[in-house]
Amino acid sequence: MPVSPGQRSHPTITVLHAGDRPPGLEGDEVRFATDKTLSDALPGSEVLLVWDFTSDAVRHAWPAADALRWVHTASAGVDRLIFPELLDSAVTLTNSRGVFDGPMAEYVLGLVLAMAKDLPTTFAAQQRREWRHRDSERVAGTCAVVVGGGPIGRAIARMLTAVGMRVELVGRSAAEGVHEAGALPGLLPRADWLVLAAPLTDATRGMLDAAALAALRPSARVINVGRGGLVVESDLVDALRGGHIAGAALDVFAGEPLPPDSPLWDLPGVIVSPHMSGDVLGWREELMEVFAENLARYRAGEPLRNVVDKTLGYVTGGTS
């Protein structure tokens, strides 16, 4: 839905949160709701800020959205908001594209270095006061296949290139410096590092399955900072247990929090982190700056930035 002139200058805004309310957002027109109270807060609201972007409450509360015109999520991924009722509506969906690119690229580089330099073993040996010398690996000259041709994937590619790695970037379609998705199977055998940073869509769901894992070298490692649904976790567990790949660093999972009984916690060569690759000091304030700029545009009847193509599941081109 394009925002049109004559938009109300003080729209009613509902904020879905989980206890940590966004900083700096207040006023008579703002309603705060949790999973349990969202249905009660939505009637009459024109704007919904999904601050708790891990929640599925919007899908369940959607029948109460009788005046909604714009949904903004405090995340880059929108997979939890891509449900039929929203897709079929005239409601505009925007995301927080741009906030997480640099932090996630740094995080991926940190994971690459941690695994190449075997830092988990070093930390464990230190806890045991054990002096354990060994050789580590160079990262310069190794090949990283980065899946995700958007701003996050491109930022990761730049970061890894800066330390001398060869990067093959894969996106939905071919562009300058980007392979189209169909080229991925041919790139997997040359990957020392497979980095997943793609959005979760029908086209990418379960993309790292047994067949893709079998195409990797035994020395290859997988890093997933995209969405857990990109990976068939049972196939990944089998590949790790069988020594078909050397390791994995996983920041996202099919079910979060990762259950205590998941085998991923204890498998050798695996680094588990709690969906934090883009979260750096000040990230909440940056998220609010993105929303505040778009809110000013909404109030002025101007086009919104970061409008998601709901049929594709991500922002296409530019910033608008």
N, C-alpha and C positions, 0 to 999 in steps of 0.2 A: 504494500500500500504506500504510494508516494504521499509524503506530508504536504498538505495543501495550505495556501494562505487562509487566514481566518482561523487557524488552529487556536484552541483555548490557550491563553497565556499562563494559566495556572492549572494545569491538568492534575487530576488525582493520580498519585503514584503509589503503587503497592510494592513493597520490598520483601522478597522472600529471603529469609536469613535463618541461621541455625544458632543464634545466640550472639554471634559477632556482627553487630550492625555496622554497615559501612560508615566510614568517618565523614563528618561534615554534611550529612544529609538530614535535614529536619524541616519542619514547617507544618502548617495546618493541613496541607494537601497530601502529606506523606502518611501512609499506613504501613506498619511493620507487621509481618506475618511469618509464621513458621509453617512447617508441613501440615500441622494439625489445624491451623486457623486460616490457611490461604483461601479456602472456599468462602469463608465469611468475609474476607477482606476484598476479594476481587470485584463484586458487584459495584458498578459505577466507576471503576478504575480505567483510565485510558492508557496508563503506562505501567508496565511490570518490569522491575529490576530483579533479575534472578541472581542475587548475591550468593546464595547457596547453590552453586552450579553442580553440585553432586546429587541434588535432590531430583526425584521424579514427581514431585508434588504438582507441578504445573499440568502435567498430563491428567492427573486424577481430578484436579480442581477446575479443569477447563470449562465444564458446563456452566460455571458461575461467572465466566468472563463475558458479561453482557455489553460492555462498552470498550473493550480493549482495542487499541489501535497499534501499539508498539510494545514489543518485548525485547529487552536487552539483557544479555547474559555476561556475567563477570568472568568470562573464560573465552578461550579461542575456539574450543570445540563446542559444537551445538547438538551432538548426537542425542542427548537426553530430551531435547526440545523438538526433534523431528518425529512428530507423531501425526497421524492422518488429520485430526481435527485442526491442528495448527497449519499444516500444509495446505489444507483446503480453504483456509480462511484468508481474509484480506489483511490480516495483521502483519506488520513489518517486523522482521527479526534482525537484530544486530548483535555483533559480538565485540570482544575486547582485543581484536587483532592489533598487534604491535607492542603490547605490553610485555609479552613473554619471550620475544624472539632472542634478544641478547642473553638473558639469563639462562634460557634453555640451551643455547649454543655453548655457553661456558660450562654448563653442567655436563653436557655430552663430552666435551673435551676432558673434563675432570674424570669422567668414567673411563674414557679411553686410556688416560695416563695411569689411573688406578689399576687397571687390569694389566696393562703392558709392563708396569713397574712392580706388579704383584704387591701392591700396598696392603690388601687384606691380610696376606700372610705375614707381612712385616708387623702390622698392628697386633695380630694374634700372638706372634712370637714375643713381642714386647710385653704383653700381658703376662706371659710365662717367664719373663726375664731370660729369654733364650737368644743367644747370639747365633743367628742362622744366615750365613753368607750364601748368596746365589747370584746368578746373572739375571738381568732383566732384558726386556725387548726394546728396540727402537720403534718409534711410531713414524718417523719420517720415512717416506718411501712406501709405506703400506697403503693399501687401497680401501677406501670407505665407500660403500654404496649407501647413499642417503635417500630414503623413500619419503617423498613429501616435497613438492615443488613450490610450496607457498613461502611466506616470509620466514617461518620458523626453520623449514628445511634449508632455505637459502642462507640463513644466518649460520646454521650448523656447518654448511659447506664452506663458507668463508672462514670460519674458525678453524676447521680441520685443515684447510688448505694453508692457513697461516703457519702451521707447525710442520709443513712439508709433506702432508699426506696427499695422495691422489684421490680425488673425489669424483664419483659418478652420481649425479643427481637425477632422480626419477620422479616425474610428476604425472598428472593425469594425461596431459598431451605434450607433444614435443615442442620445445622452444629453444632459444639460444642457450646452450649450456645445460639443457635439460632433456633427458630421454623420456619418451612416452612410456606409459605403464607396461605396454606389451614387451618392452625390451628387458624387463626385470629378470626373467628366467635366464637370459643369456649373460647377465651381469653377475649373477649370484656366484658362479664358480670362481670368479676372480676377487671376490670380496674377502678381505681380512676382517673387516668390520661391517656389519649390516645394521644401519641405524634407521629405526622406524619413527617417523615424525609426521605421518599422514593423518588426515582427519578420518574418523570412522564413518564410512558410508557403506551402502550395499556393495559397492565395487571393491572396497578394501577390507571388509569384514573377513577375518580368517585367512588373510593373505599369506601369513607365515604358517603354513601347514607342513605335514610330513614331507610332501614332495619338494617344497621350497627348502626345507631344512636339509634334505638329502642332497640338494644341489650345492650346498656350502662345503667349503673345505673343513677337514677335521680341526684345523687350527683357527677357524673363524669364530668370532664372537658376535653376539646379537645385543643391541641396545635398543630398548623400546621406551620412548618418551612421548609417544603419540596417544594411543588408547589401548587398553587391554584387549579389546575385541579384535585388534589387528592380528593377534596371535592365537592359534589353537594351543592352549596351554598344555593339554595332555600330550600333544605331539612334541612340544618343546621339552617337556619333562623326559619323554622317551629319548629324545636326541641327546640330552645332557647325560642321562644315565648310561646311555650306550656309548658315550665318547664320540658321537658323530660330529659334535661341535665342541669348542674348547671352553665356552662359558657364555654367560649372559648377564647383562645389567638391566634390571627391570624397575621402572618407576611407576608403571601403570599396570593394572590387572583387570581380568574379567569381572571379578568381584572385589570390591574395596570396602573396608580394609581387607587385606589378604588374610584368609582364615588361618588360625594358628596351626591347623593340621595340614596345610599345604606343603607338599614336598619341596617347593621352591625355596623355603626358608633354609633348608639344610644341604641342598645339593652343592657339591664342590664347584667352584668357579662361578658361583652366582652371587650377584650383589642385588639386594632388595632395598628399595627406598620407597617411602610412603607418599607417592604422587606429589613431589615437591620440586621438580626440576625447574619450574619457572618462578618459584616463590622466593623472592629476595627481600631484604629490608626495604620497606617503602612501597611494596607492590600493591598494597590495598589502596594507598593514596593515588598511585598511578591509574589503577582501575577506575577510581572515582573521577579522575580528570577526564578520562575517556567518556564516561557516562555524562558528566556535567557538560562537556562540549556538545554532545549530541542532544542533551536536554535543551540547551540554549537554542540549538537549531530547530528542534521540535516546536518550541514555544514561538519561534519566529517564522514558522512555516517553511523552513529551508530543508533541502535534501539531507538526510541523515548519512553519516559515515559508517563504514563497516557493515553495509547491508548484506545479509546472507542470501544467496540464491537457495531457496528452500528445497528446490528439486535436486540440487547438487550437494548441499550440506556444508557449504563454505562460501566465503566472500570471493567473488571473481573480479580480478583486475583492480588496480588503483586502491583508493581508500574510501570511495563513496559507493 
